[in-house]
Amino acid sequence: MSKKIKGGLLFAMSLSLVGCATIVEGTSQSILVNLLPQETSCVAFRDGIQIASVSGTNRTMNVQKSRHDIILRCSAPGYQTSDSKVESSASGWGVFGALTLDLGVTDYATGALNKYPNSVTVALVRQ
């Protein structure tokens, strides 16, 4: 077998072991949280574990991607506390990887198969 064919086979086999979304989109994500009123602060939970927090001065949360939704528990003085769901959904690259290269095994294992919206808005109601 020629070196070119061996090299091509090795390259093709290596492609089958990696996930598209893991490579293209990564395994973590930043989510911008728009807060109303501005003095709102939120704690983010996934599966009951705190994973991030945001406030009027720091409105971006960096999270690991997962198939599990995130719950934002938000409060501000004079407003009702509110829980909001940030839903996880399949990413386009994750679906492509699942249908072609490695059947989505790598992307599923790393969480890259899923993504969260790039931004969410939380608007609290006055008490």
Backbone as a printed PyTorch tensor [residue, N CA C, xyz], in Angstrom:
tensor([[[  0.8510,  -1.1690,   0.0000],
         [  0.0000,   0.0000,   0.0000],
         [  0.9020,   1.2380,   0.0000]],

        [[  0.5760,   2.2280,  -0.8260],
         [  1.4230,   3.4160,  -0.9340],
         [  1.2770,   4.2980,   0.3030]],

        [[  2.2610,   5.1740,   0.5020],
         [  2.2400,   6.0920,   1.6430],
         [  1.0680,   7.0600,   1.5520]],

        [[  0.7200,   7.4670,   0.3180],
         [ -0.4020,   8.3920,   0.1450],
         [ -1.7160,   7.7410,   0.5870]],

        [[ -1.9160,   6.5000,   0.2160],
         [ -3.1470,   5.8080,   0.5850],
         [ -3.1920,   5.6060,   2.0960]],

        [[ -2.0670,   5.1820,   2.6810],
         [ -2.0160,   4.9990,   4.1310],
         [ -2.3000,   6.3190,   4.8450]],

        [[ -1.7100,   7.3990,   4.3580],
         [ -1.9360,   8.7150,   4.9640],
         [ -3.3840,   9.1280,   4.8570]],

        [[ -3.9860,   8.8540,   3.6910],
         [ -5.3950,   9.1900,   3.4980],
         [ -6.3050,   8.3860,   4.4030]],

        [[ -6.0100,   7.1100,   4.5570],
         [ -6.8020,   6.2680,   5.4460],
         [ -6.6640,   6.7080,   6.8990]],

        [[ -5.4510,   7.0440,   7.3080],
         [ -5.2170,   7.5130,   8.6650],
         [ -5.9860,   8.8140,   8.9220]],

        [[ -5.9560,   9.7160,   7.9570],
         [ -6.6870,  10.9800,   8.0840],
         [ -8.1900,  10.7260,   8.1860]],

        [[ -8.7140,   9.8630,   7.3290],
         [-10.1490,   9.5550,   7.3450],
         [-10.5570,   8.9080,   8.6710]],

        [[ -9.7140,   8.0230,   9.1850],
         [-10.0300,   7.3810,  10.4650],
         [-10.0090,   8.4010,  11.6030]],

        [[ -9.0760,   9.3370,  11.5570],
         [ -9.0070,  10.3330,  12.6260],
         [-10.2230,  11.2440,  12.6000]],

        [[-10.7340,  11.5370,  11.4120],
         [-11.9490,  12.3540,  11.3200],
         [-13.1350,  11.6680,  11.9660]],

        [[-13.1710,  10.3530,  11.8920],
         [-14.3070,   9.6310,  12.4530],
         [-14.2900,   9.6210,  13.9770]],

        [[-13.1920,  10.0190,  14.5780],
         [-13.0800,   9.9970,  16.0340],
         [-13.3460,  11.3380,  16.6870]],

        [[-13.5500,  12.3890,  15.9100],
         [-13.7550,  13.7140,  16.4940],
         [-15.1160,  14.2560,  16.1090]],

        [[-15.6650,  15.1230,  16.9540],
         [-16.9840,  15.6870,  16.7070],
         [-16.9020,  17.0540,  16.0740]],

        [[-17.8150,  17.3140,  15.1640],
         [-17.8570,  18.6130,  14.4740],
         [-18.0900,  19.7670,  15.4420]],

        [[-19.1020,  19.6560,  16.2890],
         [-19.4370,  20.7620,  17.1840],
         [-18.3220,  21.0150,  18.1880]],

        [[-17.6740,  19.9560,  18.6560],
         [-16.5770,  20.1180,  19.6040],
         [-15.4800,  20.9650,  18.9810]],

        [[-15.1720,  20.7100,  17.7250],
         [-14.1020,  21.4430,  17.0370],
         [-14.5580,  22.8440,  16.6470]],

        [[-15.7170,  22.9650,  16.0270],
         [-16.1690,  24.2340,  15.4650],
         [-16.7030,  25.1930,  16.5280]],

        [[-17.5120,  24.6940,  17.4650],
         [-18.1850,  25.5650,  18.4200],
         [-17.6270,  25.4970,  19.8360]],

        [[-16.8480,  24.4960,  20.1550],
         [-16.2770,  24.3710,  21.4940],
         [-17.2340,  23.7490,  22.4880]],

        [[-16.7490,  23.5930,  23.7250],
         [-17.5360,  22.9260,  24.7560],
         [-18.0640,  23.8850,  25.8150]],

        [[-17.7490,  25.1670,  25.6840],
         [-18.2810,  26.1620,  26.6090],
         [-18.9000,  27.3050,  25.8140]],

        [[-19.6500,  28.1570,  26.5140],
         [-20.3860,  29.2160,  25.8320],
         [-20.6030,  30.3890,  26.7780]],

        [[-20.6070,  31.5840,  26.2150],
         [-20.9510,  32.7960,  26.9650],
         [-22.3880,  33.1620,  26.6420]],

        [[-23.1480,  33.4880,  27.6910],
         [-24.5470,  33.8920,  27.5230],
         [-24.7140,  35.2740,  28.1380]],

        [[-25.1980,  36.2270,  27.3450],
         [-25.4790,  37.5730,  27.8270],
         [-26.8610,  37.5780,  28.4670]],

        [[-26.9460,  38.0660,  29.7100],
         [-28.2240,  38.1110,  30.4200],
         [-28.6320,  39.5690,  30.5800]],

        [[-29.6920,  39.9590,  29.8820],
         [-30.2410,  41.3150,  29.9950],
         [-31.1510,  41.3520,  31.2140]],

        [[-30.8770,  42.2730,  32.1310],
         [-31.5840,  42.3160,  33.4060],
         [-32.4320,  43.5780,  33.5390]],

        [[-33.7010,  43.3790,  33.9100],
         [-34.6120,  44.4830,  34.1760],
         [-35.2840,  44.2420,  35.5160]],

        [[-35.0970,  45.0580,  36.5220],
         [-34.2930,  46.2760,  36.5440],
         [-32.7900,  45.9490,  36.5700]],

        [[-31.9920,  46.9790,  36.3780],
         [-30.5480,  46.7910,  36.2770],
         [-29.9180,  46.2430,  37.5620]],

        [[-30.5320,  46.5150,  38.7240],
         [-29.9620,  46.0400,  39.9920],
         [-30.2840,  44.5660,  40.2860]],

        [[-30.8580,  43.8730,  39.3270],
         [-31.1660,  42.4480,  39.4760],
         [-29.8730,  41.6390,  39.5650]],

        [[-29.8990,  40.6190,  40.3940],
         [-28.8010,  39.6570,  40.4310],
         [-29.3960,  38.2610,  40.3000]],

        [[-28.6720,  37.3840,  39.6150],
         [-29.1750,  36.0370,  39.3480],
         [-28.0960,  35.0050,  39.6530]],

        [[-28.5550,  33.8480,  40.0680],
         [-27.6880,  32.6920,  40.2580],
         [-28.1730,  31.6310,  39.2790]],

        [[-27.2340,  31.0150,  38.5510],
         [-27.5750,  29.9960,  37.5670],
         [-27.3220,  28.6070,  38.1490]],

        [[-28.3170,  27.7220,  37.9860],
         [-28.2260,  26.3510,  38.4730],
         [-28.4490,  25.3830,  37.3150]],

        [[-27.7240,  24.2880,  37.3450],
         [-27.9750,  23.1930,  36.4070],
         [-27.9450,  21.9140,  37.2320]],

        [[-29.0120,  21.1730,  37.1730],
         [-29.1480,  19.9500,  37.9770],
         [-28.9460,  20.2280,  39.4580]],

        [[-29.4370,  21.3810,  39.9290],
         [-29.3720,  21.7290,  41.3390],
         [-28.0270,  22.2310,  41.8280]],

        [[-27.0570,  22.3650,  40.9380],
         [-25.7130,  22.8190,  41.3050],
         [-25.4940,  24.2170,  40.7340]],

        [[-25.0170,  25.1430,  41.5690],
         [-24.7390,  26.5010,  41.0940],
         [-23.5570,  26.4730,  40.1330]],

        [[-23.7630,  27.0820,  38.9400],
         [-22.7020,  27.0730,  37.9300],
         [-22.2320,  28.4650,  37.5380]],

        [[-22.9990,  29.5040,  37.8620],
         [-22.6090,  30.8680,  37.4800],
         [-23.5050,  31.8630,  38.2110]],

        [[-23.1360,  33.1310,  38.0970],
         [-23.9870,  34.2060,  38.6140],
         [-23.8000,  35.4300,  37.7270]],

        [[-24.8250,  36.2700,  37.7000],
         [-24.7780,  37.5110,  36.9260],
         [-25.4340,  38.6170,  37.7270]],

        [[-25.0740,  39.8460,  37.3860],
         [-25.6770,  41.0150,  38.0340],
         [-25.6330,  42.1700,  37.0450]],

        [[-26.1180,  43.3240,  37.4820],
         [-26.1250,  44.5000,  36.6080],
         [-24.7410,  44.9280,  36.1660]],

        [[-23.7210,  44.5950,  36.9380],
         [-22.3490,  44.9750,  36.5750],
         [-21.6270,  43.8730,  35.8150]],

        [[-22.0910,  42.6290,  35.9160],
         [-21.4850,  41.4960,  35.2110],
         [-22.6080,  40.6660,  34.6090]],

        [[-22.9890,  40.9880,  33.3750],
         [-24.1730,  40.3810,  32.7660],
         [-23.8570,  39.1840,  31.8760]],

        [[-22.6220,  38.7290,  31.8510],
         [-22.2670,  37.5860,  31.0150],
         [-21.9160,  36.3990,  31.8820]],

        [[-22.5100,  35.2610,  31.5840],
         [-22.1210,  34.0390,  32.2900],
         [-21.4940,  33.0680,  31.3030]],

        [[-20.3860,  32.5040,  31.7300],
         [-19.6700,  31.5150,  30.9370],
         [-19.9820,  30.1400,  31.5160]],

        [[-20.5220,  29.2680,  30.6700],
         [-20.9630,  27.9510,  31.1330],
         [-20.4440,  26.8570,  30.2130]],

        [[-20.3100,  25.6640,  30.7660],
         [-20.0170,  24.4920,  29.9560],
         [-21.3110,  24.0900,  29.2600]],

        [[-21.2230,  23.7040,  28.0160],
         [-22.4120,  23.2580,  27.2940],
         [-22.8950,  21.9320,  27.8710]],

        [[-24.1920,  21.7230,  27.7840],
         [-24.8020,  20.5220,  28.3330],
         [-26.1690,  20.3280,  27.6900]],

        [[-26.6760,  19.1290,  27.7670],
         [-28.0360,  18.8720,  27.2860],
         [-29.0760,  19.2920,  28.3160]],

        [[-28.6240,  19.6520,  29.5260],
         [-29.5250,  20.0410,  30.5960],
         [-29.7770,  21.5470,  30.5790]],

        [[-31.0190,  21.9370,  30.8290],
         [-31.3880,  23.3470,  30.8920],
         [-30.7540,  24.0100,  32.1140]],

        [[-30.6660,  25.3280,  32.0660],
         [-30.1640,  26.1220,  33.1820],
         [-31.3480,  26.8620,  33.7980]],

        [[-31.3960,  26.9150,  35.1190],
         [-32.4110,  27.6980,  35.8250],
         [-31.7300,  28.9420,  36.3790]],

        [[-32.2650,  30.1140,  36.0260],
         [-31.7770,  31.3870,  36.5660],
         [-32.7240,  31.8290,  37.6710]],

        [[-32.2140,  31.9270,  38.8870],
         [-33.0080,  32.4230,  40.0160],
         [-32.5860,  33.8660,  40.2460]],

        [[-33.5060,  34.7980,  39.9920],
         [-33.1740,  36.2210,  39.9850],
         [-33.9850,  36.9820,  41.0310]],

        [[-33.3420,  37.9990,  41.5960],
         [-34.0170,  38.8360,  42.5820],
         [-33.4500,  40.2490,  42.5360]],

        [[-34.2600,  41.1850,  43.0530],
         [-33.8610,  42.5890,  43.1910],
         [-34.7360,  43.1960,  44.2830]],

        [[-34.2070,  44.1730,  45.0160],
         [-35.0030,  44.8110,  46.0700],
         [-36.2960,  45.4120,  45.5070]],

        [[-37.4320,  45.0960,  46.1500],
         [-38.7210,  45.6350,  45.7310],
         [-39.3710,  44.8660,  44.5930]],

        [[-38.7700,  43.7340,  44.1750],
         [-39.3030,  42.9360,  43.0710],
         [-39.4930,  41.4890,  43.5200]],

        [[-40.3980,  40.7920,  42.8420],
         [-40.6270,  39.3840,  43.1310],
         [-39.4700,  38.5570,  42.5990]],

        [[-39.0200,  37.5840,  43.3970],
         [-37.9950,  36.6490,  42.9310],
         [-38.5910,  35.8010,  41.8140]],

        [[-37.7730,  35.5090,  40.8170],
         [-38.2710,  34.7840,  39.6600],
         [-37.2710,  33.7210,  39.2150]],

        [[-37.7940,  32.5820,  38.7790],
         [-36.9730,  31.5470,  38.1590],
         [-37.2730,  31.5380,  36.6600]],

        [[-36.2130,  31.5320,  35.8610],
         [-36.3470,  31.4820,  34.4000],
         [-35.5350,  30.3060,  33.8780]],

        [[-36.0580,  29.6610,  32.8510],
         [-35.3560,  28.5220,  32.2540],
         [-34.5910,  28.9730,  31.0110]],

        [[-33.3210,  28.5940,  30.9370],
         [-32.4980,  28.8070,  29.7430],
         [-32.3640,  27.4290,  29.0990]],

        [[-33.0610,  27.2490,  27.9880],
         [-33.1580,  25.9180,  27.3970],
         [-31.9640,  25.5560,  26.5340]],

        [[-31.5650,  24.3120,  26.6550],
         [-30.5080,  23.7360,  25.8400],
         [-31.1530,  23.1220,  24.6000]],

        [[-30.5160,  23.2970,  23.4510],
         [-31.0340,  22.6930,  22.2270],
         [-29.8590,  22.1720,  21.4080]],

        [[-30.1520,  21.3300,  20.4560],
         [-29.1050,  20.7530,  19.6160],
         [-28.5090,  21.8140,  18.7080]],

        [[-27.1820,  21.8200,  18.6070],
         [-26.5250,  22.7660,  17.7000],
         [-26.4890,  22.1710,  16.2950]],

        [[-26.4280,  23.0310,  15.3020],
         [-26.3640,  22.5720,  13.9120],
         [-25.1550,  21.6990,  13.6440]],

        [[-23.9960,  22.1090,  14.1600],
         [-22.7800,  21.3130,  13.9700],
         [-22.8660,  19.9960,  14.7270]],

        [[-23.5210,  20.0130,  15.8790],
         [-23.7030,  18.7780,  16.6400],
         [-24.5480,  17.7770,  15.8790]],

        [[-25.6170,  18.2500,  15.2690],
         [-26.4800,  17.3790,  14.4710],
         [-25.7130,  16.8490,  13.2680]],

        [[-24.9370,  17.7200,  12.6020],
         [-24.1350,  17.2810,  11.4610],
         [-23.1760,  16.1760,  11.8820]],

        [[-22.4970,  16.3670,  13.0050],
         [-21.5600,  15.3560,  13.5010],
         [-22.2640,  14.0650,  13.8450]],

        [[-23.4630,  14.1720,  14.4030],
         [-24.2190,  12.9810,  14.7760],
         [-24.6450,  12.1830,  13.5450]],

        [[-24.8780,  12.8870,  12.4510],
         [-25.3360,  12.2170,  11.2340],
         [-24.1970,  11.7240,  10.3510]],

        [[-22.9780,  12.2030,  10.5980],
         [-21.8940,  11.8570,   9.6820],
         [-20.6940,  11.2100,  10.3630]],

        [[-19.8510,  12.0010,  10.9760],
         [-18.5240,  11.5400,  11.3660],
         [-18.5120,  10.4520,  12.4340]],

        [[-18.7940,  10.8110,  13.6640],
         [-18.6490,   9.8360,  14.7460],
         [-19.9800,   9.5140,  15.4120]],

        [[-21.0650,   9.7400,  14.7150],
         [-22.4140,   9.4980,  15.2230],
         [-22.7110,  10.3210,  16.4740]],

        [[-21.9830,  11.4190,  16.6630],
         [-22.2430,  12.3340,  17.7610],
         [-21.6530,  11.9300,  19.0970]],

        [[-20.8770,  10.8520,  19.1410],
         [-20.3340,  10.3560,  20.4090],
         [-19.4600,  11.4100,  21.0770]],

        [[-18.5290,  11.9960,  20.3410],
         [-17.6260,  13.0010,  20.9160],
         [-18.4020,  14.2290,  21.3480]],

        [[-19.2750,  14.7310,  20.4910],
         [-20.0490,  15.9340,  20.8210],
         [-20.9650,  15.6940,  22.0140]],

        [[-21.5410,  14.5100,  22.1230],
         [-22.4060,  14.1940,  23.2610],
         [-21.5850,  14.1560,  24.5440]],

        [[-20.4190,  13.5370,  24.4810],
         [-19.5660,  13.4000,  25.6640],
         [-19.0420,  14.7450,  26.1570]],

        [[-18.7540,  15.6640,  25.2450],
         [-18.2000,  16.9640,  25.6330],
         [-19.2750,  18.0090,  25.9050]],

        [[-20.5240,  17.7250,  25.5540],
         [-21.5990,  18.6950,  25.7180],
         [-21.7680,  19.5980,  24.5150]],

        [[-20.8390,  19.5280,  23.5590],
         [-20.8750,  20.4170,  22.4020],
         [-22.0380,  20.1230,  21.4630]],

        [[-22.6760,  18.9720,  21.6030],
         [-23.8360,  18.6420,  20.7830],
         [-24.9520,  19.6630,  21.0110]],

        [[-24.9600,  20.2740,  22.1850],
         [-26.0120,  21.2110,  22.5520],
         [-25.4780,  22.6330,  22.6470]],

        [[-26.4180,  23.5770,  22.7080],
         [-26.0550,  24.9810,  22.8900],
         [-27.1990,  25.6790,  23.6210]],

        [[-26.8700,  26.8240,  24.1740],
         [-27.8510,  27.6860,  24.8200],
         [-28.0290,  28.9150,  23.9410]],

        [[-29.1020,  29.6780,  24.1250],
         [-29.2260,  30.9270,  23.3630],
         [-28.0640,  31.8580,  23.7150]],

        [[-27.6900,  32.7120,  22.7830],
         [-26.5820,  33.6520,  23.0180],
         [-26.9450,  34.7210,  24.0380]],

        [[-28.2490,  35.0210,  24.1700],
         [-28.6860,  36.0010,  25.1540],
         [-30.0840,  35.6590,  25.6460]],

        [[-30.3570,  36.0740,  26.8740],
         [-31.6890,  35.9140,  27.4640],
         [-32.0310,  37.2090,  28.1910]],

        [[-33.3210,  37.4550,  28.3790],
         [-33.7660,  38.6360,  29.1160],
         [-34.5810,  38.2030,  30.3170]],

        [[-34.2540,  38.7920,  31.4570],
         [-35.0050,  38.5370,  32.6870],
         [-35.6120,  39.8660,  33.1130]],

        [[-36.9360,  39.9190,  33.1900],
         [-37.6470,  41.1270,  33.6160],
         [-38.4610,  40.7810,  34.8510]],

        [[-38.0680,  41.3420,  35.9850],
         [-38.7660,  41.0710,  37.2390],
         [-40.0080,  41.9450,  37.3750]],

        [[-40.9610,  41.4560,  38.1780],
         [-42.2190,  42.1510,  38.4280],
         [-42.1480,  42.7900,  39.8270]],

        [[-42.6000,  44.0420,  39.9200],
         [-42.6130,  44.7380,  41.2300],
         [-43.5120,  43.9950,  42.2130]],

        [[-43.1450,  44.0570,  43.4810],
         [-43.9700,  43.4340,  44.5280],
         [-45.2040,  44.2390,  44.7800]]])
